[in-house]
Amino acid sequence: MAQPELRRDISIFQAVMILVGYIVGSAIFILVGPLAGMVGPGLFIAFIIAAIPAVLACLYNVQLANLLPVTGANYIAISRFVHPFAGWMGGGIIIAVFFGLASIAWGFALFLEYLVPGIPTMPVALGIVLLFGIINIFGIRVAAWIQTMMVGLFILALAIFVVGGFSHIDPGLQRPLFPLGISPLFTTSVIAYMTYTGFTVITEISGEVKNPRRSIPLVLAVSFLLIMALYVSVTYVLTGVMPWEALGESNAALVDASKGFLPPGATVFIAIGGLLAAATTINGIFVATPRDLFVYGKDKVLPSFVGRINKRFGTPDGAILVTLLAGLAGVSIGMRIEEYALFTVMCFMIFHILVVIGLLRLEKSMPQLAERAYWKLGRKTKLVAYYGMLLFAFLFLGVGLSTLDLFGILLFFGLFAAGCCYYLLRWLYFKRKGVDIVKEAREFTAMTMSELEA
């Protein structure tokens, strides 16, 4: 009996909407306030610096999408070409969900509290995670169309803010650029990178994108240019219409700033845009992360139900359930949004390091995969993308660790240590049954081979 398969239902336009919606979360509406308080009017420069590793991530994902246009491509690159254990740790994908999904859910709750004062934030944060977990059970096509509508509306909200605020910029508010000195710029850039994390999402869903070798590079290029234009213009206008000290005290910086130059109805629409931006990121996480966890289930690293596909909807419903539980657990610990952001970035830095190493080894051991590539990076471009990504990843990881207090460091490494113990116990469990999950995870599955040939 044929096994149900994931469906290639995603067009280029829908892929752009998924990616933009995933990356542009409530952080650009909320996190920019505290960040402005950390660095001053030069906030937009921090977003430009944070864009550099984002460019490198886009470039290496172009190569990855053409070599491995398959579901869970990042995990496959790490587990098959570095080591299966490294694939499991893979930047701590579940840990990243634990912090990342929680940060966005809290962002949604804080924005809703702004619109409806007194509303309990914890139930709201838990509820929005649960809602999009359920939506994604019904198929990626449904999730993609919901994503498209929400992205269109929050981009309109950001455009209204930028256009309306540009003529009200007070140059005096933007001098000096760095009133607290230059050193906070680097810490701010690391945290700001959270607003760029997620370009790897497109390679996670390669198995469901139409013509992925041709489509994904175009999706990455369009998405990056749109996202960077939004971030730089929004942060430049923001620090020109409201003092950076006041921004640092604001939990809804764009909304508070817009009150000075937009009518009340437009200000409310900005707030709604913040809600939608948070919602698109939550939805994007549920689109992408389960595809990685699905492959974990196929490799027996996670229980077998995680590697199943719902026969009716063609979705990895078991993996979506695990993503949901990790997100709900993350929300429950109730950290500050800046702390969630820092932990998320650090997890992604480890993830980037392992994927790049996997790509380097993949190209040496299986050069034949490049023969079917629609787009290929030149030798010099690859060197810049790969080694530049490694450099920034180690740099950002170091800055992040230096920023954490003792509890934060213990929490971060404690979660990874728990992951190591889990993998060891899982390996021993199957070893007693005569199955070596490490050995099996070095080979491509039948599903991966099928997607490579598609």
N, C-alpha and C positions, 0 to 999 in steps of 0.2 A: 504494500500500500504506500503510495507516494506521500512524502511528508509535506505539510504546508510550507510555503516559502514566503519570504518578505517580497513585497511587490514594488516594482520600479514605477511609482506614481508621481514623483516630484519633478515638476518642470523647473527651468532656470529661474523664472520669476518667483515661484514659490520657494525655491531654495534661497534666493536673496532675502525674501521676507522672513524665512525661518532664521537665517543667520543674523540679519540686522536686528530682528526682534530678540534673539537670544543675547546678543552682545550689548545692545543699548537697553539697559535695565533701569530700574528706579535710581541707581547710583548717580546718573547724570542729573537727576532732579533733587536728590537728597545729599549724596556724598560730597558734591561740589562745595557745599557750605562749609563743613568741617575742614575740607582740604584748603579752601581759601583762607581759613583762619590759621592753618599751619604754615602756608608759604607766602600769602599776600597776593597782590594784583597780578603777579607773574604766573598765576595758576595755569593759564593757557599754554605756557612754555612747558610745564610739567606734563601736560597732555601730549605735546609734540614729542617730548623725550620718550614718553610711554609708548608712543606710536612706532618707535624704531624696532623694538622686539616684535611688535605686532606685524610689521612689514616682513620681518624675517620668518615669523610663523606662517604667514600667507605663502611665502616663497617655498618653504619646505613642504607645505601642504599641497602645493601644485605638483611637486615631484611625487609625493606620496599618493595623491589621487590618480596619477597616471601609471604608477607602478603597481599599486594595490587598490583598485577601485572596488573595494569590498566592504561589507558591514564590519564595524569595529576595526577599521584599518590601523589605527594607532596601536591598539592592543596586539593585533597580528604582527605588526612590525617589531614590537618589543619582544613578545613572547617567542616568535619564531627565529629572530635574528640576534637577540641579546641573550635572554634566558626566560623560560616560563615563569620562574619566580619573579623576575623583574617585570614581566607582563602583568602579574597579579598586583604588584606594588604600583606599577605603572603611573607613578605620580599620585597614587592614592586616590583613584577615581571616586571610590565611595566616600572617602574622607572629604574630597572636594565637593561632592554633592551635599554631604553633611553640613559643611560650612556655607557653600555657595547658594544652595537652594534656600537655606535658612536666612541668609542675608537679604535676599530679594523678597522673601515672604515678609520679613519684618519691615522692609522698605514699603511694601504694599500696605501693610497694616498702619504704619506711621502716616502715610499719605491719606488713608481713609479716615484716620483719627483727626487729621487736619480738616477734612470736609465735614466730618460728623464728630464733633468734640465729645469725649467721654466714652466712645465706643471701646470695648475691651480689645486690646491689640493681640493678645495671645490667641484667643479663639479665631480671630480674623486671619492671622498668619497661618494657623493650622488649617483653617477652612479653605484658603486659596490653594494651598498645596494639595489638599484632598480633591478639590474640584478639577484641577488640571490633570491629576493622576487618573481620574475617572474618564475625562474627555479623551485622553490618549489611548485608552483601551479600545475605543471605537474606530481606530485607524488613523494612519498618518495623513491621509487626504483630508479628513475632518479637521485634524489639528492644524494642518497647513493653511486651510481656508480661514479658520478663526484667527490664526496668526497674521495673515495678510490684512484682514480688516483692522485689527488692533494696531499693527505697525503703521498703516496709513494714517490713522488718527493721531498717534503720538508724534509722528514726524511733522504733521500739520501743527501740532501744539508747539513744538520746538521752533518751527519756522516762524510762527506768530511772535514768539518771544524774541527771536533774533531780529526780525524785521522791525518790530515795534520798538525794541530797545536801542537799536543802533543809533538813531537820531537823538537819543537822550543820554548818550555816553558823556560823562564828565572826565576829561583827561586828567584833572587833578586827583581823581580817585585812584588813578593807575600809576601814580608816582609816589615813592619809588616802587619798582617792580617787586623787590625783595626786601621789605622793611625789617625782616627778622634775620637777614643774612642769606647766603647762598646755600648753606648746608641743608636746610629743610627741603630744598628743591628735590633732592635725590630721594629722600624718604617719601615725599609726596608723589613723586613719579612712580615709585614702586606700588603704592596704594592705587594710584590712578590707573595703573596697568590692569587692575581688575575690570575696568570698564571696556578693555579691549580683549579680555580673555574670551575664548570661545570660537576662534576661527577654525580650530581643530574639529568643531562640531560637524562641519561639512564632510569631512572624511569619515566620520563615524557613521553617517547615513549614506555613504557611497552606494551601498547595495540597493538603495531605494530611489536614487536619482537617475533620471533618464539620460543616457549617453554620458556617464560620469567623467570619462577621460576628456571629453571636449567641454562639458558644461562647467565642471567645478572650478577650473582656473578663471573663467569669466565671472562666476559667482563671487569668488574671492576678491577679484579686482574691483568689481562694482560695489560690493559691500564695504570694503575697506575705505574707498574714496568717499563714499557717502557718510560712513561713521566718523571718519576723521574730520570731515567738513563740519558735521554737526557739533562734535566735541569742541573743536577749537573756536568756532564762532560763538557757541553758547557761553563758554567760559570767558571769552574776551568781552562779550557784551555784559555778562553778569558782574564782573569786577569793575566795569565802567559805570554801572548804574546804582551800585550799592557799596558802601564801605566794606573793605575786606574784614574788618573787626566784627562788624554786624553779621556778615555772612557766616563767620565762624560760630556764631551763636544760634544760627538758624537750622531748624530741622526740615525746612521746606524752602530752600534757598531760591529756587526759580519762582515759586509762587509769591514769596515775600517780596522779591525784587520786582516782579511784574506789577505789583500794586501801585508802584510809583509812576507807571506810564501806560497801563492798559486799563480799560473799563472793567468793572466787576465781573461781567459775564465771561470775558476773555481770561481773566485770572482763574475763574473756576474751571475753564476748559484746560488751562495749563495744569491744574491739579489733577484733572481727569486723565490728562496725558501721562502724568507720573504714575497713576494707577495702571494704565494700559501698558506702559513700558515695563513695569514690574511683572505684569501678567504675561507679557510676551517672553520674558526671560524664563519665567517658571515653566511656561509651555514648551519653550525651546529645550530646557533641561530634560523634560519628560520625552521629548522627541529624540534627543541624542544619546543621553546616558544609558538608557536601557539597551541600546544597540551594542554598547561595550559589554554590559553585564550579560547580555544574551550570549555573547561569544564565550564569556567566562563559564556560563552554564554548559555550553557545548563541550568545553574543555574539562568539565567536572570539577572546576575550582569552586564553583558555587553549586548548590543543589540542582538536580536535573530539571525541576520545574522552571528555573530561571532561563533555561535554554529551550523552552518550548515556544511555539507560535500558535496563537489563537486561530482555530480553523475558520471561524466566521469572519473575523475582522482582519486577519493577517498581521497581527501585532504581537510583539514579545510581551505578553501580559504578565508573566512571572517576573521578568526583569523590571517592568514598570512598577510592580508591587514592591520590589526591593528598593527601587528609587524613592518611592513614596514613603516607605518606612524610614529610610535614611534622612529624608527631608523633614519628616515630622519629628524625628529625634533631635535633629539639629535645631529646629525652631524651639524646642522645649527647653534648651539650656539658656536661652535668653541673653546672649552676649550683645555688646554694642555693635552697630553696623560696621564701624571702622575695623574692629577686631575680626569680624567675619571676613571682611574684604582682604585683610592682610593674610589670614590663614589660607584663603582661597588662592591668592596669587602664589604663595609659596608652594602649594600643592601643584599648581600648574607649571611652576618652574621645574620641579622634579620631573613632571610629565614630559615637558619639552626636551629635557636632557636625554631621557631614555628613548624617546621617539627618534631624535636625531641620530643617536648611536645606532639604533635599529636600522635607520635608513642607510647609514654609511656601510653597515655590514650587508644589508640587503643588496645594494648595488654591486658589491664585490662578489657575492656568492650566487646571485641570480641575475646576471646582466641581460638575460633573454627577456625579462619582464619589460625592459625599456623598448623592445622592438615594436610593441603595439601602442606606445605612448603617442598621444595626439599633440601634447605640449611637452617640451623637455627644456630644462634649465641648462644653460651653458656651463662649462666647467668653472669659470671664475665666479659666475653668479651662485652656483651651488656652494662653492667654498665660502663665499660671503654669508649666504643664508645659513648654512650648517654651523660654521664656527662662530659666526656672529651671534646666532641664537644661543649656542653654548655659553659664550662669554656673558651675554646679558642675563641668562638664566642663573648662572653662578653668582653674578653680581647682585641681582635682585634677591636671590635666596639669602645671600650674606647680609644684605641690608635689612631684610625682613627679620632674620634671626636676631640681629643686633637690636631691633626695636622691641622685641617681645620681653616681657618680664619672666621671672622664674616659672610662674604658673603656666604661662603661655607656652614656654619651651617644653615643659613637662607634658602638657596636653598634646602638643603637636607630635612630639616623638613617642608619647605613650600610645597614641592612636595607631601610628605606624608599627610600633612594637606589637600591639594587639593583632594587627594584620599579619605580621610575620608568624606569630604563634598560631593563628588560624590556619595559615597555609601549611605549616608543618603538621598540624593535627590532621588536616584534610589529606595530605600526602600519605601519612602513616595509616590512615583509615583505609585508603584504597590499596596501599601496599600489602596489607594483610589479606586483601581479596585477590591478590595477584595482578593488580592493575597499577602501572606506573604512570601517573598523570603528568609527570614531568616529561617523560619520553613521548607520550601521545601528543602533548602540547607543542612539540617541535615540528609537527607535520601539519600541512594544510588539511582542513576538513573538506568533506565532499561539497558542502555548501560554499565554502570559500573558492574551491576550484571551479564550481559552476558559475559563480559571480565573476571570476577572472575571465572566463570564456564568453560571457554575455556581451 
